[in-house]
Amino acid sequence: MPKKSAGLLLFRRNSTAIEVLLVHPGGPFWAKKDAASWSIPKGEFLDEEDPLIAARREFAEELGTTPAGDFIPLQPLKQSGGKLVFAWALASDFDPSSFRSNTFTIEWPPRSGKQQEFPEVDRAEWFAIDVAREKILKGQAPFLDQLLEKLSPGI
């Protein structure tokens, strides 16, 4: 069975565009990467777990708050490594300056014997769709197209 992740694509409308909330992974491997390295807030879940419940839990772990509202299902996407990502869009006006991420511990620098703690997510930002296309992981970019299709009657 391929691994599965679930996440939320928050969106908001401003006076000129639709914006989406993306997160940047924390830790030393991602520290100097920007283009094609951002993601929707998401995480893995087990077969017996409801994907939407998992998406809400992962959002809470990565950003420190549990979102509520009308969740719009998006079609799952298979990533290049085989992982299947489930996602829901949600209208929100989350304030990125208020996020608090869980942390993880790894040996850093490698083979140093030293354990260091890093946040799962080190940044959260709103991006207009055209900028988000440059920032988001390539395998998740179709979620942006799906969002625009779902919103097109109301744009």
DSSP file (Angstrom, degrees, kcal/mol; ACC not computed):
  #  RESIDUE AA STRUCTURE BP1 BP2  ACC     N-H-->O    O-->H-N    N-H-->O    O-->H-N    TCO  KAPPA ALPHA  PHI   PSI    X-CA   Y-CA   Z-CA
    1    1 A M              0   0    0      0, 0.0     3,-0.1     0, 0.0     2,-0.1   0.000 360.0 360.0 360.0 130.7    0.0    0.0    0.0
    2    2 A P        -     0   0    0      0, 0.0    81,-0.1     0, 0.0    80,-0.1  -0.378 360.0 -97.9 -69.3 153.9    1.3    3.4   -0.9
    3    3 A K        -     0   0    0     -2,-0.1    81,-2.4    41,-0.0     2,-0.4  -0.350  39.8-149.1 -67.1 154.2    1.7    6.0    1.9
    4    4 A K  E     -a   84   0A   0     41,-0.5    41,-1.8    79,-0.2     2,-0.3  -0.978  13.4-172.7-130.7 142.4   -1.1    8.5    2.2
    5    5 A S  E     -aB  85  44A   0     79,-2.4    81,-2.9    -2,-0.4     2,-0.4  -0.905   6.2-158.4-126.2 158.2   -1.2   12.1    3.4
    6    6 A A  E     +aB  86  43A   0     37,-2.5    37,-1.6    -2,-0.3     2,-0.3  -0.999  20.3 157.3-137.9 141.3   -4.1   14.5    4.0
    7    7 A G  E     -aB  87  42A   0     79,-2.0    81,-1.5    -2,-0.4     2,-0.4  -0.928  33.1-112.4-154.4 177.0   -4.1   18.2    4.1
    8    8 A L  E     -a   88   0A   0     33,-1.8     2,-0.7    -2,-0.3    81,-0.2  -0.953   9.8-155.4-122.5 136.4   -5.9   21.5    3.8
    9    9 A L  E     -a   89   0A   0     79,-3.0    81,-1.8    -2,-0.4     2,-0.2  -0.878  20.3-160.2-108.6  96.0   -5.6   24.2    1.1
   10   10 A L  E     -a   90   0A   0     -2,-0.7    11,-2.0    11,-0.4     2,-0.3  -0.537  13.5-178.6 -76.2 142.8   -6.8   27.4    2.8
   11   11 A F  E     -aC  91  20A   0     79,-2.2    81,-2.5     9,-0.2     2,-0.3  -0.959  11.9-178.9-139.0 158.1   -7.9   30.2    0.5
   12   12 A R  E     - C   0  19A   0      7,-2.1     7,-3.2    -2,-0.3     2,-0.5  -0.976  22.6-127.9-149.4 158.1   -9.1   33.7    0.7
   13   13 A R  E     - C   0  18A   0     -2,-0.3     5,-0.2     5,-0.2     2,-0.2  -0.927  23.2-176.8-108.4 132.0  -10.2   36.4   -1.7
   14   14 A N        -     0   0    0      3,-3.0    -2,-0.0    -2,-0.5     5,-0.0  -0.521  51.1 -80.3-110.0-170.6   -8.8   39.9   -1.5
   15   15 A S  S    S+     0   0    0      1,-0.2     3,-0.1    -2,-0.2    -2,-0.0   0.725 126.1  22.4 -66.5 -20.4   -9.8   42.8   -3.7
   16   16 A T  S    S+     0   0    0      1,-0.2     2,-0.3     0, 0.0    -1,-0.2   0.602 123.3   5.3-121.7 -15.4   -7.7   41.7   -6.7
   17   17 A A        -     0   0    0    112,-0.0    -3,-3.0   111,-0.0     2,-0.5  -0.966  66.0 -97.2-159.7 169.5   -7.0   37.9   -6.4
   18   18 A I  E     -C   13   0A   0     -2,-0.3   111,-1.3    -5,-0.2     2,-0.3  -0.859  40.8-162.1 -93.9 135.6   -7.5   34.6   -4.7
   19   19 A E  E     -CD  12 128A   0     -7,-3.2    -7,-2.1    -2,-0.5     2,-0.3  -0.889   4.4-155.4-118.5 151.5   -4.7   33.7   -2.3
   20   20 A V  E     -CD  11 127A   0    107,-2.8   107,-2.6    -2,-0.3     2,-0.6  -0.930  17.7-123.5-124.4 150.8   -3.7   30.4   -0.8
   21   21 A L  E     + D   0 126A   0    -11,-2.0   -11,-0.4    -2,-0.3     2,-0.3  -0.831  33.4 176.6 -95.1 123.9   -1.9   29.5    2.4
   22   22 A L  E     - D   0 125A   0    103,-2.5   103,-2.4    -2,-0.6     2,-0.3  -0.886  16.7-143.0-122.7 156.8    1.3   27.5    2.0
   23   23 A V  E     -ED  39 124A   0     16,-3.0    16,-2.4    -2,-0.3   101,-0.2  -0.910   7.6-138.2-121.3 149.9    3.8   26.3    4.5
   24   24 A H  E     - D   0 123A   0     99,-2.5    98,-2.3    -2,-0.3    99,-1.0  -0.907  30.3-114.7-105.3 128.9    7.6   25.9    4.2
   25   25 A P  E     - D   0 121A   0      0, 0.0    96,-0.3     0, 0.0    95,-0.1  -0.349  29.7-133.3 -66.1 140.7    9.1   22.8    5.8
   26   26 A G        +     0   0    0     94,-2.5     3,-0.2    93,-0.2     4,-0.1  -0.290  56.4  68.3 -83.8 173.3   11.4   23.3    8.7
   27   27 A G  S >> S-     0   0    0      1,-0.1     3,-0.8     2,-0.1     4,-0.6  -0.146  90.7 -71.2 100.6 165.6   14.8   21.8    9.3
   28   28 A P  T 34 S+     0   0    0      0, 0.0     4,-0.4     0, 0.0     3,-0.3   0.750 120.0  63.8 -69.1 -26.1   18.2   22.0    7.7
   29   29 A F  T 34 S+     0   0    0      1,-0.2     3,-0.2    -3,-0.2    -2,-0.1   0.811 114.2  32.4 -68.9 -27.9   17.4   20.2    4.5
   30   30 A W  T X4 S+     0   0    0     -3,-0.8     3,-1.9    -4,-0.1    -1,-0.2   0.446  87.4 105.3-105.5  -3.0   14.9   22.9    3.4
   31   31 A A  T 3< S+     0   0    0     -4,-0.6    -1,-0.1    -3,-0.3    -2,-0.1   0.803  90.6  31.4 -54.1 -38.4   16.5   26.0    5.0
   32   32 A K  T 3  S+     0   0    0     -4,-0.4     2,-0.4    -3,-0.2    -1,-0.3   0.242 100.7  97.5-106.8  13.5   17.9   27.4    1.7
   33   33 A K    <   +     0   0    0     -3,-1.9     3,-0.1     1,-0.1    -3,-0.0  -0.830  30.7 146.5-104.8 141.5   15.2   26.2   -0.6
   34   34 A D    >   +     0   0    0     -2,-0.4     3,-1.5     1,-0.3     4,-0.4   0.525  48.6  73.6-134.1 -64.5   12.2   28.3   -1.7
   35   35 A A  T 3  S+     0   0    0      1,-0.3    -1,-0.3     2,-0.1   100,-0.3  -0.363 116.2   0.1 -62.9 135.5   10.9   27.6   -5.2
   36   36 A A  T 3  S+     0   0    0     98,-2.0   102,-0.3   100,-0.1    -1,-0.3   0.793 111.5  94.6  56.9  33.4    9.0   24.4   -5.5
   37   37 A S    <   +     0   0    0     -3,-1.5    99,-0.2    98,-1.3    -2,-0.1   0.453  55.8  95.2-128.8  -5.6    9.5   23.6   -1.9
   38   38 A W  B     -g  136   0B   0     97,-2.8    99,-2.3    -4,-0.4     2,-0.3  -0.438  52.1-173.3 -84.8 163.4    6.3   24.9   -0.2
   39   39 A S  B     -E   23   0A   0    -16,-2.4   -16,-3.0    97,-0.2    -2,-0.0  -0.926  32.6 -95.0-146.9 165.1    3.3   22.7    0.5
   40   40 A I        -     0   0    0     -2,-0.3     2,-0.4   -18,-0.2   -31,-0.1  -0.628  62.7 -90.7 -73.9 151.9   -0.2   22.6    1.8
   41   41 A P  S    S+     0   0    0      0, 0.0   -33,-1.8     0, 0.0     2,-0.3  -0.549  76.8 138.0 -64.1 121.1   -0.2   21.8    5.5
   42   42 A K  E     -B    7   0A   0     -2,-0.4     2,-0.3   -35,-0.2   -35,-0.2  -0.952  30.0-176.2-157.4 170.5   -0.5   18.0    5.5
   43   43 A G  E     -B    6   0A   0    -37,-1.6   -37,-2.5    -2,-0.3    15,-0.1  -0.977  35.5 -78.3-168.2 167.5    0.7   14.8    7.0
   44   44 A E  E     -B    5   0A   0     -2,-0.3     2,-0.3   -39,-0.3   -39,-0.3  -0.298  40.5-172.2 -73.4 155.4    0.5   11.0    6.8
   45   45 A F        -     0   0    0    -41,-1.8   -41,-0.5     4,-0.1     2,-0.1  -0.962  22.9-107.1-144.0 161.9   -2.4    9.0    8.1
   46   46 A L    >   -     0   0    0     -2,-0.3     3,-1.7     1,-0.1     8,-0.1  -0.474  33.4-108.2 -88.8 159.4   -3.3    5.3    8.6
   47   47 A D  T 3  S+     0   0    0      1,-0.3    -1,-0.1    -2,-0.1     0, 0.0   0.845 118.2  51.9 -54.7 -38.9   -5.7    3.3    6.5
   48   48 A E  T 3  S+     0   0    0      2,-0.1     2,-0.3     0, 0.0    -1,-0.3   0.531  93.5  94.3 -80.1  -4.2   -8.3    3.1    9.3
   49   49 A E  S <  S-     0   0    0     -3,-1.7    -4,-0.1     1,-0.0     3,-0.0  -0.663  82.9-114.7 -91.4 141.9   -8.2    6.9    9.8
   50   50 A D     >  -     0   0    0     -2,-0.3     4,-2.3     1,-0.1     5,-0.2  -0.618  23.6-138.8 -71.3 126.0  -10.7    9.3    8.2
   51   51 A P  H  > S+     0   0    0      0, 0.0     4,-2.6     0, 0.0    -1,-0.1   0.860  99.9  50.6 -59.5 -38.3   -8.6   11.5    5.8
   52   52 A L  H  > S+     0   0    0      2,-0.2     4,-2.3     1,-0.2     5,-0.2   0.906 110.4  49.3 -68.1 -39.7  -10.5   14.7    6.6
   53   53 A I  H  > S+     0   0    0      1,-0.2     4,-2.3     2,-0.2    -1,-0.2   0.918 112.6  49.0 -62.3 -41.7  -10.0   14.2   10.4
   54   54 A A  H  X S+     0   0    0     -4,-2.3     4,-3.0     2,-0.2    -2,-0.2   0.906 108.8  52.8 -63.5 -41.6   -6.3   13.5    9.6
   55   55 A A  H  X S+     0   0    0     -4,-2.6     4,-2.2     1,-0.2   -47,-0.2   0.915 111.0  46.6 -60.6 -43.4   -6.0   16.7    7.5
   56   56 A R  H  X S+     0   0    0     -4,-2.3     4,-2.1     2,-0.2    -1,-0.2   0.899 113.0  49.6 -65.9 -40.5   -7.5   18.8   10.3
   57   57 A R  H  X S+     0   0    0     -4,-2.3     4,-2.3     2,-0.2    -2,-0.2   0.934 111.2  48.6 -62.7 -46.8   -5.2   17.1   12.9
   58   58 A E  H  X S+     0   0    0     -4,-3.0     4,-2.4     1,-0.2     5,-0.2   0.889 109.4  52.8 -63.5 -39.0   -2.1   17.7   10.7
   59   59 A F  H  X S+     0   0    0     -4,-2.2     4,-2.7    -5,-0.2     5,-0.4   0.935 110.0  49.0 -59.1 -45.8   -3.1   21.4   10.2
   60   60 A A  H  X S+     0   0    0     -4,-2.1     4,-2.0     1,-0.2    -2,-0.2   0.890 111.7  49.0 -62.3 -39.6   -3.3   21.7   14.0
   61   61 A E  H  < S+     0   0    0     -4,-2.3    41,-2.2     1,-0.2    -1,-0.2   0.888 118.7  38.3 -67.0 -38.5    0.1   20.1   14.5
   62   62 A E  H  < S+     0   0    0     -4,-2.4    -2,-0.2    39,-0.2    -1,-0.2   0.777 133.1  21.5 -85.4 -26.6    1.8   22.3   11.9
   63   63 A L  H  < S-     0   0    0     -4,-2.7    37,-1.0    -5,-0.2    -3,-0.2   0.517  97.1-119.4-123.7  -7.9    0.0   25.6   12.5
   64   64 A G  S  < S+     0   0    0     -4,-2.0     2,-0.3    -5,-0.4    -4,-0.2   0.597  81.1  81.4  85.2  10.3   -1.3   25.4   16.1
   65   65 A T  S    S-     0   0    0     -6,-0.4    -2,-0.2    -9,-0.1    -1,-0.2  -0.995  71.3-127.9-146.9 149.0   -5.0   25.8   15.4
   66   66 A T        -     0   0    0     -2,-0.3    -9,-0.1    -6,-0.1     2,-0.1  -0.867  29.9-139.7 -99.9 115.7   -7.8   23.5   14.2
   67   67 A P        -     0   0    0      0, 0.0     2,-0.3     0, 0.0    -7,-0.1  -0.382  19.8-172.6 -75.1 151.0   -9.7   24.9   11.3
   68   68 A A        +     0   0    0     -2,-0.1     2,-0.3     2,-0.0    22,-0.0  -0.938  31.5  78.1-136.8 159.8  -13.5   24.7   10.9
   69   69 A G  S    S-     0   0    0     -2,-0.3     2,-0.9     2,-0.0    23,-0.1  -0.948  85.6 -23.5 141.2-159.7  -15.9   25.5    8.2
   70   70 A D        -     0   0    0     -2,-0.3    21,-0.4    21,-0.1     2,-0.4  -0.791  60.5-151.8 -92.5 105.2  -17.2   24.1    4.9
   71   71 A F        -     0   0    0     -2,-0.9    19,-0.2    19,-0.1    -2,-0.0  -0.643   2.1-152.2 -82.4 128.3  -14.5   21.8    3.6
   72   72 A I  E     -F   89   0A   0     17,-3.1    17,-3.0    -2,-0.4     2,-0.1  -0.890  18.1-130.9-102.8 113.4  -14.5   21.5   -0.2
   73   73 A P  E     -F   88   0A   0      0, 0.0     2,-0.3     0, 0.0    15,-0.2  -0.404  21.1-163.0 -68.7 138.4  -13.1   18.1   -1.3
   74   74 A L  E     -F   87   0A   0     13,-2.4    13,-0.5    -2,-0.1    69,-0.1  -0.811  32.9 -92.3-112.0 157.8  -10.4   18.1   -4.0
   75   75 A Q  E     -     0   0A   0     -2,-0.3    71,-0.1    11,-0.1    10,-0.1  -0.523  48.4-108.6 -70.2 132.8   -9.4   15.1   -6.1
   76   76 A P  E     -     0   0A   0      0, 0.0     2,-0.4     0, 0.0    10,-0.2  -0.247  32.1-143.3 -59.0 150.1   -6.5   13.1   -4.5
   77   77 A L  E     -F   85   0A   0      8,-2.4     8,-3.2    -3,-0.1     2,-0.6  -0.957   4.3-137.2-120.0 135.7   -3.1   13.4   -6.3
   78   78 A K  E     -F   84   0A   0     -2,-0.4     6,-0.2     6,-0.2     5,-0.1  -0.823  25.2-142.5 -90.8 124.0   -0.5   10.7   -6.7
   79   79 A Q    >   -     0   0    0      4,-3.5     3,-2.3    -2,-0.6    61,-0.0  -0.359  26.5-102.5 -83.0 164.9    3.0   12.1   -6.1
   80   80 A S  T 3  S+     0   0    0      1,-0.3    -1,-0.1     2,-0.1    -2,-0.0   0.799 122.8  54.4 -59.7 -29.8    6.1   11.1   -8.0
   81   81 A G  T 3  S-     0   0    0      2,-0.1    -1,-0.3     1,-0.0    -3,-0.0   0.443 124.3-102.5 -83.7   0.3    7.2    8.9   -5.1
   82   82 A G  S <  S+     0   0    0     -3,-2.3    -2,-0.1     1,-0.3     2,-0.1   0.245  75.2 139.5 100.0 -12.5    3.9    7.1   -5.1
   83   83 A K        -     0   0    0    -81,-0.1    -4,-3.5    -5,-0.1     2,-0.5  -0.412  47.1-137.5 -67.3 140.9    2.3    8.8   -2.1
   84   84 A L  E     -aF   4  78A   0    -81,-2.4   -79,-2.4    -6,-0.2     2,-0.6  -0.896  16.6-158.7-101.0 123.6   -1.4    9.6   -2.5
   85   85 A V  E     -aF   5  77A   0     -8,-3.2    -8,-2.4    -2,-0.5     2,-0.3  -0.911   3.5-163.7-110.1 121.6   -2.3   13.1   -1.1
   86   86 A F  E     +a    6   0A   0    -81,-2.9   -79,-2.0    -2,-0.6     2,-0.3  -0.785  16.8 179.9 -96.5 143.3   -5.9   13.9   -0.2
   87   87 A A  E     -aF   7  74A   0    -13,-0.5   -13,-2.4    -2,-0.3     2,-0.4  -0.994  20.5-162.2-147.7 153.5   -6.9   17.6    0.2
   88   88 A W  E     -aF   8  73A   0    -81,-1.5   -79,-3.0    -2,-0.3     2,-0.3  -0.990  19.4-134.9-130.6 140.9   -9.8   19.8    1.0
   89   89 A A  E     -aF   9  72A   0    -17,-3.0   -17,-3.1    -2,-0.4     2,-0.3  -0.694  23.7-175.3 -91.3 150.4  -10.1   23.5    0.3
   90   90 A L  E     -a   10   0A   0    -81,-1.8   -79,-2.2    -2,-0.3     2,-0.3  -0.954  26.1-127.2-150.1 125.1  -11.4   25.8    3.0
   91   91 A A  E     +a   11   0A   0    -21,-0.4     2,-0.3    -2,-0.3   -79,-0.2  -0.582  51.3 142.8 -70.4 130.2  -12.2   29.5    3.0
   92   92 A S        -     0   0    0    -81,-2.5    -2,-0.0    -2,-0.3   -23,-0.0  -0.979  52.6-144.0-160.8 163.2  -10.3   31.2    5.8
   93   93 A D        +     0   0    0     -2,-0.3   -81,-0.1   -81,-0.1    -2,-0.1  -0.281  37.0 175.7-128.6  47.1   -8.4   34.3    6.9
   94   94 A F        -     0   0    0      1,-0.1    -2,-0.1     2,-0.1     3,-0.1  -0.224  30.4-129.3 -54.3 137.2   -5.8   32.5    9.0
   95   95 A D    >   -     0   0    0      1,-0.1     3,-2.2    30,-0.0     4,-0.2  -0.825  13.9-159.8 -92.9 106.3   -3.1   34.9   10.4
   96   96 A P  G >  S+     0   0    0      0, 0.0     3,-1.4     0, 0.0    -1,-0.1   0.741  86.5  68.5 -60.2 -23.1    0.3   33.3    9.6
   97   97 A S  G 3  S+     0   0    0      1,-0.2    28,-0.0    -3,-0.1    -2,-0.0   0.669  96.9  55.7 -70.2 -12.5    2.0   35.4   12.3
   98   98 A S  G <  S+     0   0    0     -3,-2.2    -1,-0.2     2,-0.0    -3,-0.0   0.410  79.4 123.8 -98.2   2.4    0.1   33.3   14.9
   99   99 A F    <   -     0   0    0     -3,-1.4     2,-0.4    -4,-0.2   -35,-0.2  -0.317  37.9-170.1 -72.3 148.6    1.2   29.9   13.8
  100  100 A R        -     0   0    0    -37,-1.0     2,-0.3   -40,-0.2   -35,-0.1  -0.973  12.4-156.6-135.0 117.9    2.9   27.5   16.2
  101  101 A S        -     0   0    0     -2,-0.4   -39,-0.2    20,-0.2   -38,-0.1  -0.683  17.2-116.9 -99.3 147.4    4.5   24.3   14.8
  102  102 A N        -     0   0    0    -41,-2.2    18,-2.9    -2,-0.3    19,-0.5  -0.237  37.1-131.5 -61.6 167.4    5.3   21.0   16.3
  103  103 A T  E     -H  119   0C   0     16,-0.3     2,-0.3    17,-0.1    -1,-0.1  -0.809  14.7-156.9-122.6 165.1    8.9   20.1   16.3
  104  104 A F  E     -H  118   0C   0     14,-2.8    14,-2.9    -2,-0.3     2,-0.4  -0.951  13.4-134.5-136.4 159.2   11.0   17.1   15.4
  105  105 A T  E     +H  117   0C   0     -2,-0.3     2,-0.3    12,-0.2    12,-0.2  -0.950  28.0 162.3-119.9 133.3   14.5   15.9   16.4
  106  106 A I  E     -H  116   0C   0     10,-2.2    10,-3.0    -2,-0.4     2,-0.6  -0.941  47.8 -91.6-139.3 163.7   17.3   14.7   14.2
  107  107 A E  E     -H  115   0C   0     -2,-0.3     8,-0.3     8,-0.2     4,-0.1  -0.684  53.8-150.5 -75.6 120.2   21.0   14.2   14.4
  108  108 A W  S    S+     0   0    0      6,-2.3    -2,-0.1    -2,-0.6     9,-0.0  -0.975  73.9  28.2-149.2 132.6   22.5   17.4   13.1
  109  109 A P  S >  S-     0   0    0      0, 0.0     3,-1.7     0, 0.0     5,-0.4   0.624 111.6 -99.7 -62.6 159.7   25.1   17.9   11.7
  110  110 A P  T 3  S+     0   0    0      0, 0.0    -2,-0.1     0, 0.0    -4,-0.0  -0.199 102.7   7.0 -54.6 141.1   25.0   14.4   10.2
  111  111 A R  T 3  S+     0   0    0      1,-0.1    -3,-0.1    -4,-0.1    -4,-0.0   0.675  97.2 113.7  59.7  21.4   27.2   11.9   12.0
  112  112 A S  S <  S-     0   0    0     -3,-1.7     3,-0.1     2,-0.2    -1,-0.1   0.658  77.9-130.8 -91.2 -18.0   27.9   14.4   14.8
  113  113 A G        +     0   0    0     -4,-0.3     2,-0.4     1,-0.3    -2,-0.0   0.429  68.9 123.7  79.5  -2.5   26.1   12.5   17.5
  114  114 A K        -     0   0    0     -5,-0.4    -6,-2.3     2,-0.0     2,-0.5  -0.788  52.9-147.0 -95.9 133.2   24.3   15.8   18.4
  115  115 A Q  E     -H  107   0C   0     -2,-0.4     2,-0.4    -8,-0.3    -8,-0.2  -0.841  17.7-173.7 -97.5 132.4   20.5   15.9   18.4
  116  116 A Q  E     -H  106   0C   0    -10,-3.0   -10,-2.2    -2,-0.5     2,-0.4  -0.951  17.8-133.4-126.8 149.3   18.8   19.1   17.4
  117  117 A E  E     +H  105   0C   0     -2,-0.4   -12,-0.2   -12,-0.2   -90,-0.1  -0.831  25.5 177.5-102.8 136.8   15.2   20.1   17.4
  118  118 A F  E     -H  104   0C   0    -14,-2.9   -14,-2.8    -2,-0.4     2,-0.2  -0.958  32.6-105.3-134.4 151.8   13.5   21.8   14.4
  119  119 A P  E     -H  103   0C   0      0, 0.0   -16,-0.3     0, 0.0   -93,-0.2  -0.509  21.4-132.4 -73.3 146.4   10.0   23.0   13.7
  120  120 A E  S    S+     0   0    0    -18,-2.9   -94,-2.5     1,-0.2     2,-0.4   0.890 100.8  25.6 -60.8 -38.0    8.0   20.9   11.2
  121  121 A V  E     -D   25   0A   0    -19,-0.5    -1,-0.2   -96,-0.3   -20,-0.2  -0.994  62.2-178.1-128.2 130.1    7.1   24.2    9.5
  122  122 A D  E    S+     0   0A   0    -98,-2.3     2,-0.3    -2,-0.4    -1,-0.1   0.609  71.7  21.1-105.0 -12.7    9.2   27.3    9.7
  123  123 A R  E     -D   24   0A   0    -99,-1.0   -99,-2.5     2,-0.0     2,-0.4  -0.995  52.6-169.3-150.4 149.6    7.0   29.7    7.7
  124  124 A A  E     +D   23   0A   0     -2,-0.3     2,-0.3  -101,-0.2  -101,-0.2  -0.987  22.6 166.5-136.7 130.1    3.4   30.0    6.6
  125  125 A E  E     -D   22   0A   0   -103,-2.4  -103,-2.5    -2,-0.4     2,-0.4  -0.986  35.4-120.2-145.4 152.8    2.4   32.6    4.1
  126  126 A W  E     -D   21   0A   0     -2,-0.3     2,-0.4  -105,-0.2  -105,-0.2  -0.775  34.4-175.0 -88.5 136.3   -0.4   33.7    1.8
  127  127 A F  E     -D   20   0A   0   -107,-2.6  -107,-2.8    -2,-0.4     2,-0.1  -0.993  28.8-115.9-133.2 140.4    0.4   33.7   -1.9
  128  128 A A  E >>  -D   19   0A   0     -2,-0.4     4,-3.0  -109,-0.2     3,-0.6  -0.406  43.9-104.6 -62.3 153.1   -1.6   34.8   -5.0
  129  129 A I  H 3> S+     0   0    0   -111,-1.3     4,-2.1     1,-0.2     5,-0.1   0.869 119.8  53.3 -53.6 -43.6   -2.2   31.8   -7.2
  130  130 A D  H 3> S+     0   0    0      1,-0.2     4,-0.6     2,-0.2    -1,-0.2   0.885 114.5  41.5 -63.6 -37.1    0.5   32.8   -9.8
  131  131 A V  H X> S+     0   0    0     -3,-0.6     4,-1.6     1,-0.2     3,-0.9   0.887 110.2  58.0 -74.2 -39.6    3.1   33.1   -7.1
  132  132 A A  H 3X S+     0   0    0     -4,-3.0     4,-3.0     1,-0.3    -2,-0.2   0.860  97.9  61.5 -58.3 -35.6    1.9   29.9   -5.4
  133  133 A R  H 3< S+     0   0    0     -4,-2.1    -1,-0.3     1,-0.2    -2,-0.2   0.838 107.7  44.3 -60.2 -32.4    2.5   28.0   -8.6
  134  134 A E  H << S+     0   0    0     -3,-0.9   -98,-2.0    -4,-0.6    -1,-0.2   0.802 119.3  42.0 -79.3 -30.4    6.2   28.9   -8.3
  135  135 A K  H  < S+     0   0    0     -4,-1.6   -97,-2.8  -100,-0.3   -98,-1.3   0.847  95.4  86.7 -86.8 -36.9    6.4   28.1   -4.6
  136  136 A I  B  < S-g   38   0B   0     -4,-3.0   -97,-0.2  -100,-0.2     5,-0.1  -0.288  90.4 -93.7 -73.9 148.8    4.4   24.9   -4.3
  137  137 A L    >>  -     0   0    0    -99,-2.3     3,-2.0     1,-0.1     4,-0.9  -0.338  38.7-120.2 -54.2 137.6    5.8   21.4   -4.7
  138  138 A K  G >4 S+     0   0    0   -102,-0.3     3,-0.8     1,-0.3    -1,-0.1   0.847 111.1  57.6 -55.8 -37.9    5.2   20.4   -8.4
  139  139 A G  G 34 S+     0   0    0      1,-0.2    -1,-0.3     2,-0.1    -2,-0.1   0.662 109.0  46.1 -69.3 -15.2    3.2   17.4   -7.4
  140  140 A Q  G X> S+     0   0    0     -3,-2.0     3,-2.0     1,-0.1     4,-0.5   0.529  84.2  93.7-101.6  -9.1    0.7   19.5   -5.4
  141  141 A A  H XX S+     0   0    0     -4,-0.9     3,-1.6    -3,-0.8     4,-1.0   0.833  74.3  66.4 -55.9 -35.7    0.3   22.3   -8.1
  142  142 A P  H 3> S+     0   0    0      0, 0.0     4,-2.4     0, 0.0    -1,-0.3   0.760  88.4  68.4 -60.0 -21.0   -2.8   20.6   -9.6
  143  143 A F  H <> S+     0   0    0     -3,-2.0     4,-2.3     1,-0.2    -2,-0.2   0.864  96.1  54.8 -62.4 -33.3   -4.6   21.3   -6.3
  144  144 A L  H <X S+     0   0    0     -3,-1.6     4,-2.2    -4,-0.5    -1,-0.2   0.913 108.4  47.6 -65.2 -42.1   -4.4   25.0   -7.3
  145  145 A D  H  X S+     0   0    0     -4,-1.0     4,-2.3     2,-0.2    -2,-0.2   0.913 111.2  50.9 -64.3 -42.4   -6.1   24.3  -10.6
  146  146 A Q  H  X S+     0   0    0     -4,-2.4     4,-2.4     2,-0.2    -2,-0.2   0.905 108.8  52.1 -61.9 -41.0   -8.8   22.2   -8.8
  147  147 A L  H  X S+     0   0    0     -4,-2.3     4,-2.2     1,-0.2    -2,-0.2   0.944 109.4  48.6 -60.3 -48.1   -9.4   25.1   -6.4
  148  148 A L  H  X S+     0   0    0     -4,-2.2     4,-1.4     1,-0.2    -1,-0.2   0.884 110.8  51.2 -61.7 -38.1   -9.9   27.6   -9.2
  149  149 A E  H  < S+     0   0    0     -4,-2.3     3,-0.2     1,-0.2    -1,-0.2   0.920 111.0  48.1 -62.9 -43.3  -12.3   25.2  -11.0
  150  150 A K  H  < S+     0   0    0     -4,-2.4    -2,-0.2     1,-0.2    -1,-0.2   0.851 118.4  40.8 -66.0 -34.1  -14.4   24.8   -7.8
  151  151 A L  H >X S+     0   0    0     -4,-2.2     3,-2.1    -5,-0.2     4,-0.6   0.611  86.4  98.4 -89.0 -12.9  -14.4   28.6   -7.2
  152  152 A S  G >< S+     0   0    0     -4,-1.4     3,-0.9     1,-0.3    -1,-0.2   0.797  78.4  55.3 -53.8 -37.1  -15.0   29.6  -10.9
  153  153 A P  G 34 S+     0   0    0      0, 0.0    -1,-0.3     0, 0.0    -2,-0.1   0.821 117.1  38.3 -63.5 -25.7  -18.8   30.0  -10.6
  154  154 A G  G <4        0   0    0     -3,-2.1    -2,-0.2     1,-0.2    -3,-0.1   0.347 360.0 360.0-107.0   7.6  -18.2   32.5   -7.7
  155  155 A I    <<        0   0    0     -3,-0.9    -1,-0.2    -4,-0.6    -3,-0.1   0.514 360.0 360.0 -73.3 360.0  -15.1   34.3   -9.0
